[in-house]
Amino acid sequence: MADSLDGSAYAALLPYALAGLGAAYGVDIDPYLNSRGRQVTRDLRDNRCTAQAVGAYPFLMGLSCPGPGPGGCS
């Protein structure tokens, strides 16, 4: 599902889903996001409703990285 959202008009909904899953299961999602992903996720979580998010961040791409650790996000 993430692949179909990445780069779409509704890509801003993906950070909401990731933040919700992280909160529900006690997982820190920050190591799985690049710096832009962390910035967008914080902004969406703290400042915007879903309609504002879609308007502010349409066609987002590449907010994640391969994963934490070597070759992952810094």
N, CA, C and O atoms as CSV, one atom per row, in Angstrom:
chain,resi,resn,atom,element,x,y,z
A,1,MET,N,N,0.822,-1.181,0.000
A,1,MET,CA,C,0.000,0.000,0.000
A,1,MET,C,C,0.876,1.260,0.000
A,1,MET,O,O,0.554,2.236,-0.677
A,2,ALA,N,N,1.957,1.242,0.740
A,2,ALA,CA,C,2.816,2.427,0.807
A,2,ALA,C,C,3.344,2.793,-0.572
A,2,ALA,O,O,3.443,3.974,-0.905
A,3,ASP,N,N,3.683,1.794,-1.373
A,3,ASP,CA,C,4.186,2.081,-2.717
A,3,ASP,C,C,3.154,2.810,-3.553
A,3,ASP,O,O,3.509,3.683,-4.345
A,4,SER,N,N,1.875,2.470,-3.393
A,4,SER,CA,C,0.847,3.134,-4.192
A,4,SER,C,C,0.571,4.550,-3.688
A,4,SER,O,O,0.102,5.387,-4.460
A,5,LEU,N,N,0.848,4.840,-2.415
A,5,LEU,CA,C,0.663,6.195,-1.898
A,5,LEU,C,C,1.850,7.100,-2.191
A,5,LEU,O,O,1.668,8.296,-2.414
A,6,ASP,N,N,3.065,6.552,-2.194
A,6,ASP,CA,C,4.267,7.348,-2.393
A,6,ASP,C,C,4.188,8.090,-3.724
A,6,ASP,O,O,4.099,7.476,-4.787
A,7,GLY,N,N,4.220,9.401,-3.651
A,7,GLY,CA,C,4.157,10.231,-4.844
A,7,GLY,C,C,2.757,10.560,-5.327
A,7,GLY,O,O,2.596,11.278,-6.314
A,8,SER,N,N,1.742,10.046,-4.646
A,8,SER,CA,C,0.367,10.317,-5.076
A,8,SER,C,C,-0.148,11.597,-4.420
A,8,SER,O,O,0.507,12.172,-3.550
A,9,ALA,N,N,-1.317,12.026,-4.847
A,9,ALA,CA,C,-1.935,13.218,-4.272
A,9,ALA,C,C,-2.254,13.019,-2.792
A,9,ALA,O,O,-2.375,13.995,-2.051
A,10,TYR,N,N,-2.391,11.775,-2.355
A,10,TYR,CA,C,-2.748,11.479,-0.968
A,10,TYR,C,C,-1.559,10.954,-0.159
A,10,TYR,O,O,-1.756,10.326,0.882
A,11,ALA,N,N,-0.354,11.195,-0.612
A,11,ALA,CA,C,0.847,10.700,0.063
A,11,ALA,C,C,0.976,11.238,1.483
A,11,ALA,O,O,1.611,10.602,2.324
A,12,ALA,N,N,0.393,12.385,1.762
A,12,ALA,CA,C,0.472,12.955,3.110
A,12,ALA,C,C,-0.234,12.082,4.142
A,12,ALA,O,O,-0.006,12.253,5.340
A,13,LEU,N,N,-1.075,11.164,3.716
A,13,LEU,CA,C,-1.755,10.283,4.663
A,13,LEU,C,C,-0.829,9.198,5.199
A,13,LEU,O,O,-1.080,8.658,6.277
A,14,LEU,N,N,0.226,8.869,4.479
A,14,LEU,CA,C,1.147,7.822,4.904
A,14,LEU,C,C,1.838,8.149,6.230
A,14,LEU,O,O,1.915,7.271,7.089
A,15,PRO,N,N,2.345,9.375,6.438
A,15,PRO,CA,C,2.950,9.659,7.743
A,15,PRO,C,C,1.966,9.505,8.904
A,15,PRO,O,O,2.361,9.096,9.996
A,16,TYR,N,N,0.689,9.829,8.681
A,16,TYR,CA,C,-0.316,9.604,9.723
A,16,TYR,C,C,-0.415,8.118,10.061
A,16,TYR,O,O,-0.461,7.741,11.233
A,17,ALA,N,N,-0.446,7.289,9.040
A,17,ALA,CA,C,-0.536,5.847,9.261
A,17,ALA,C,C,0.688,5.337,10.014
A,17,ALA,O,O,0.554,4.545,10.947
A,18,LEU,N,N,1.869,5.779,9.623
A,18,LEU,CA,C,3.091,5.354,10.295
A,18,LEU,C,C,3.110,5.809,11.752
A,18,LEU,O,O,3.466,5.035,12.641
A,19,ALA,N,N,2.730,7.052,11.997
A,19,ALA,CA,C,2.711,7.569,13.364
A,19,ALA,C,C,1.700,6.810,14.215
A,19,ALA,O,O,1.967,6.511,15.379
A,20,GLY,N,N,0.551,6.501,13.645
A,20,GLY,CA,C,-0.461,5.747,14.381
A,20,GLY,C,C,-0.006,4.338,14.713
A,20,GLY,O,O,-0.216,3.865,15.830
A,21,LEU,N,N,0.612,3.666,13.758
A,21,LEU,CA,C,1.126,2.325,14.012
A,21,LEU,C,C,2.238,2.352,15.060
A,21,LEU,O,O,2.299,1.491,15.938
A,22,GLY,N,N,3.105,3.339,14.959
A,22,GLY,CA,C,4.174,3.467,15.943
A,22,GLY,C,C,3.627,3.678,17.346
A,22,GLY,O,O,4.099,3.063,18.303
A,23,ALA,N,N,2.626,4.554,17.466
A,23,ALA,CA,C,2.024,4.816,18.774
A,23,ALA,C,C,1.286,3.590,19.306
A,23,ALA,O,O,1.366,3.281,20.495
A,24,ALA,N,N,0.579,2.903,18.439
A,24,ALA,CA,C,-0.206,1.741,18.865
A,24,ALA,C,C,0.662,0.583,19.334
A,24,ALA,O,O,0.291,-0.147,20.254
A,25,TYR,N,N,1.811,0.416,18.704
A,25,TYR,CA,C,2.663,-0.729,19.016
A,25,TYR,C,C,3.948,-0.357,19.748
A,25,TYR,O,O,4.822,-1.203,19.935
A,26,GLY,N,N,4.067,0.904,20.161
A,26,GLY,CA,C,5.235,1.335,20.914
A,26,GLY,C,C,6.533,1.286,20.130
A,26,GLY,O,O,7.585,0.962,20.681
A,27,VAL,N,N,6.463,1.608,18.834
A,27,VAL,CA,C,7.639,1.579,17.973
A,27,VAL,C,C,8.034,3.014,17.617
A,27,VAL,O,O,7.201,3.801,17.169
A,28,ASP,N,N,9.295,3.342,17.817
A,28,ASP,CA,C,9.818,4.644,17.409
A,28,ASP,C,C,10.052,4.599,15.903
A,28,ASP,O,O,10.938,3.885,15.435
A,29,ILE,N,N,9.260,5.358,15.139
A,29,ILE,CA,C,9.380,5.312,13.676
A,29,ILE,C,C,10.490,6.213,13.143
A,29,ILE,O,O,10.861,6.101,11.975
A,30,ASP,N,N,11.028,7.106,13.980
A,30,ASP,CA,C,12.053,8.041,13.501
A,30,ASP,C,C,13.247,7.371,12.821
A,30,ASP,O,O,13.715,7.884,11.805
A,31,PRO,N,N,13.764,6.245,13.335
A,31,PRO,CA,C,14.907,5.628,12.650
A,31,PRO,C,C,14.592,5.135,11.237
A,31,PRO,O,O,15.502,4.871,10.451
A,32,TYR,N,N,13.325,5.014,10.924
A,32,TYR,CA,C,12.924,4.521,9.601
A,32,TYR,C,C,12.621,5.642,8.622
A,32,TYR,O,O,12.301,5.385,7.462
A,33,LEU,N,N,12.720,6.896,9.086
A,33,LEU,CA,C,12.428,8.058,8.242
A,33,LEU,C,C,13.704,8.831,7.955
A,33,LEU,O,O,14.620,8.873,8.777
A,34,ASN,N,N,13.752,9.440,6.780
A,34,ASN,CA,C,14.862,10.351,6.521
A,34,ASN,C,C,14.533,11.692,7.170
A,34,ASN,O,O,13.462,11.835,7.759
A,35,SER,N,N,15.415,12.668,7.079
A,35,SER,CA,C,15.191,13.941,7.777
A,35,SER,C,C,13.921,14.638,7.293
A,35,SER,O,O,13.198,15.229,8.096
A,36,ARG,N,N,13.647,14.576,6.012
A,36,ARG,CA,C,12.408,15.180,5.485
A,36,ARG,C,C,11.192,14.437,6.030
A,36,ARG,O,O,10.190,15.066,6.372
A,37,GLY,N,N,11.264,13.132,6.115
A,37,GLY,CA,C,10.173,12.345,6.668
A,37,GLY,C,C,9.891,12.690,8.116
A,37,GLY,O,O,8.733,12.785,8.521
A,38,ARG,N,N,10.945,12.877,8.902
A,38,ARG,CA,C,10.760,13.262,10.309
A,38,ARG,C,C,10.119,14.638,10.412
A,38,ARG,O,O,9.234,14.852,11.240
A,39,GLN,N,N,10.563,15.573,9.572
A,39,GLN,CA,C,10.007,16.935,9.599
A,39,GLN,C,C,8.525,16.917,9.237
A,39,GLN,O,O,7.705,17.509,9.939
A,40,VAL,N,N,8.186,16.250,8.160
A,40,VAL,CA,C,6.794,16.203,7.704
A,40,VAL,C,C,5.919,15.497,8.737
A,40,VAL,O,O,4.820,15.963,9.040
A,41,THR,N,N,6.393,14.388,9.274
A,41,THR,CA,C,5.604,13.642,10.259
A,41,THR,C,C,5.341,14.484,11.497
A,41,THR,O,O,4.224,14.486,12.015
A,42,ARG,N,N,6.347,15.197,11.976
A,42,ARG,CA,C,6.144,16.082,13.134
A,42,ARG,C,C,5.124,17.162,12.820
A,42,ARG,O,O,4.236,17.431,13.629
A,43,ASP,N,N,5.244,17.790,11.642
A,43,ASP,CA,C,4.313,18.852,11.267
A,43,ASP,C,C,2.884,18.328,11.179
A,43,ASP,O,O,1.954,18.959,11.682
A,44,LEU,N,N,2.713,17.185,10.544
A,44,LEU,CA,C,1.366,16.633,10.397
A,44,LEU,C,C,0.784,16.226,11.742
A,44,LEU,O,O,-0.388,16.480,12.020
A,45,ARG,N,N,1.592,15.602,12.564
A,45,ARG,CA,C,1.117,15.124,13.863
A,45,ARG,C,C,0.739,16.290,14.768
A,45,ARG,O,O,-0.247,16.210,15.501
A,46,ASP,N,N,1.508,17.362,14.724
A,46,ASP,CA,C,1.326,18.453,15.680
A,46,ASP,C,C,0.479,19.619,15.178
A,46,ASP,O,O,-0.052,20.380,15.987
A,47,ASN,N,N,0.343,19.775,13.862
A,47,ASN,CA,C,-0.227,21.025,13.368
A,47,ASN,C,C,-1.362,20.923,12.359
A,47,ASN,O,O,-1.999,21.939,12.081
A,48,ARG,N,N,-1.646,19.762,11.800
A,48,ARG,CA,C,-2.555,19.756,10.661
A,48,ARG,C,C,-3.603,18.656,10.738
A,48,ARG,O,O,-3.340,17.554,11.221
A,49,CYS,N,N,-4.809,18.983,10.246
A,49,CYS,CA,C,-5.825,17.953,10.051
A,49,CYS,C,C,-5.567,17.295,8.687
A,49,CYS,O,O,-4.719,17.764,7.928
A,50,THR,N,N,-6.277,16.237,8.380
A,50,THR,CA,C,-5.990,15.502,7.146
A,50,THR,C,C,-6.216,16.343,5.895
A,50,THR,O,O,-5.432,16.253,4.951
A,51,ALA,N,N,-7.266,17.156,5.864
A,51,ALA,CA,C,-7.507,17.994,4.682
A,51,ALA,C,C,-6.365,18.989,4.476
A,51,ALA,O,O,-5.940,19.225,3.345
A,52,GLN,N,N,-5.871,19.570,5.567
A,52,GLN,CA,C,-4.738,20.489,5.466
A,52,GLN,C,C,-3.485,19.754,5.013
A,52,GLN,O,O,-2.693,20.295,4.242
A,53,ALA,N,N,-3.301,18.534,5.485
A,53,ALA,CA,C,-2.113,17.752,5.124
A,53,ALA,C,C,-2.068,17.464,3.635
A,53,ALA,O,O,-1.023,17.609,3.000
A,54,VAL,N,N,-3.199,17.055,3.077
A,54,VAL,CA,C,-3.240,16.745,1.643
A,54,VAL,C,C,-2.946,17.999,0.831
A,54,VAL,O,O,-2.279,17.926,-0.201
A,55,GLY,N,N,-3.435,19.143,1.285
A,55,GLY,CA,C,-3.159,20.395,0.592
A,55,GLY,C,C,-1.730,20.874,0.757
A,55,GLY,O,O,-1.153,21.457,-0.161
A,56,ALA,N,N,-1.153,20.626,1.936
A,56,ALA,CA,C,0.197,21.117,2.216
A,56,ALA,C,C,1.289,20.218,1.647
A,56,ALA,O,O,2.363,20.699,1.285
A,57,TYR,N,N,1.021,18.916,1.566
A,57,TYR,CA,C,2.056,17.968,1.155
A,57,TYR,C,C,1.568,17.009,0.064
A,57,TYR,O,O,1.677,15.795,0.233
A,58,PRO,N,N,1.038,17.516,-1.038
A,58,PRO,CA,C,0.643,16.587,-2.100
A,58,PRO,C,C,1.877,16.002,-2.795
A,58,PRO,O,O,2.918,16.654,-2.883
A,59,PHE,N,N,1.751,14.811,-3.269
A,59,PHE,CA,C,2.783,14.158,-4.091
A,59,PHE,C,C,4.125,13.964,-3.372
A,59,PHE,O,O,5.183,14.014,-3.998
A,60,LEU,N,N,4.070,13.744,-2.055
A,60,LEU,CA,C,5.284,13.443,-1.301
A,60,LEU,C,C,5.912,12.162,-1.816
A,60,LEU,O,O,5.212,11.226,-2.200
A,61,MET,N,N,7.216,12.128,-1.821
A,61,MET,CA,C,7.932,10.912,-2.225
A,61,MET,C,C,9.137,10.706,-1.325
A,61,MET,O,O,9.755,11.661,-0.855
A,62,GLY,N,N,9.455,9.453,-1.098
A,62,GLY,CA,C,10.711,9.083,-0.462
A,62,GLY,C,C,10.927,9.596,0.936
A,62,GLY,O,O,11.978,10.166,1.229
A,63,LEU,N,N,9.939,9.405,1.825
A,63,LEU,CA,C,10.111,9.850,3.201
A,63,LEU,C,C,10.822,8.815,4.060
A,63,LEU,O,O,11.203,9.098,5.195
A,64,SER,N,N,10.997,7.633,3.522
A,64,SER,CA,C,11.618,6.578,4.315
A,64,SER,C,C,12.995,6.237,3.773
A,64,SER,O,O,13.420,6.741,2.733
A,65,CYS,N,N,13.667,5.385,4.490
A,65,CYS,CA,C,14.984,4.923,4.097
A,65,CYS,C,C,15.013,3.411,4.252
A,65,CYS,O,O,14.027,2.834,4.712
A,66,PRO,N,N,16.098,2.753,3.888
A,66,PRO,CA,C,16.134,1.295,3.980
A,66,PRO,C,C,15.911,0.755,5.382
A,66,PRO,O,O,15.438,-0.372,5.531
A,67,GLY,N,N,16.232,1.512,6.399
A,67,GLY,CA,C,16.064,1.064,7.770
A,67,GLY,C,C,17.190,1.572,8.640
A,67,GLY,O,O,18.161,2.128,8.128
A,68,PRO,N,N,17.083,1.396,9.948
A,68,PRO,CA,C,18.135,1.862,10.840
A,68,PRO,C,C,19.403,1.032,10.666
A,68,PRO,O,O,19.367,-0.093,10.167
A,69,GLY,N,N,20.502,1.602,11.083
A,69,GLY,CA,C,21.758,0.869,11.010
A,69,GLY,C,C,22.536,1.204,9.757
A,69,GLY,O,O,22.227,2.182,9.077
A,70,PRO,N,N,23.544,0.402,9.443
A,70,PRO,CA,C,24.383,0.670,8.274
A,70,PRO,C,C,23.559,0.776,6.992
A,70,PRO,O,O,22.754,-0.104,6.686
A,71,GLY,N,N,23.763,1.828,6.270
A,71,GLY,CA,C,23.019,2.052,5.039
A,71,GLY,C,C,21.641,2.639,5.259
A,71,GLY,O,O,20.924,2.906,4.295
A,72,GLY,N,N,21.256,2.844,6.507
A,72,GLY,CA,C,19.927,3.387,6.820
A,72,GLY,C,C,19.958,4.895,6.898
A,72,GLY,O,O,20.833,5.543,6.324
A,73,CYS,N,N,19.008,5.441,7.604
A,73,CYS,CA,C,18.918,6.902,7.743
A,73,CYS,C,C,19.916,7.404,8.756
A,73,CYS,O,O,20.337,6.686,9.663
A,74,SER,N,N,20.282,8.648,8.577
A,74,SER,CA,C,21.151,9.274,9.555
A,74,SER,C,C,20.385,10.339,10.293
A,74,SER,O,O,20.937,10.998,11.173
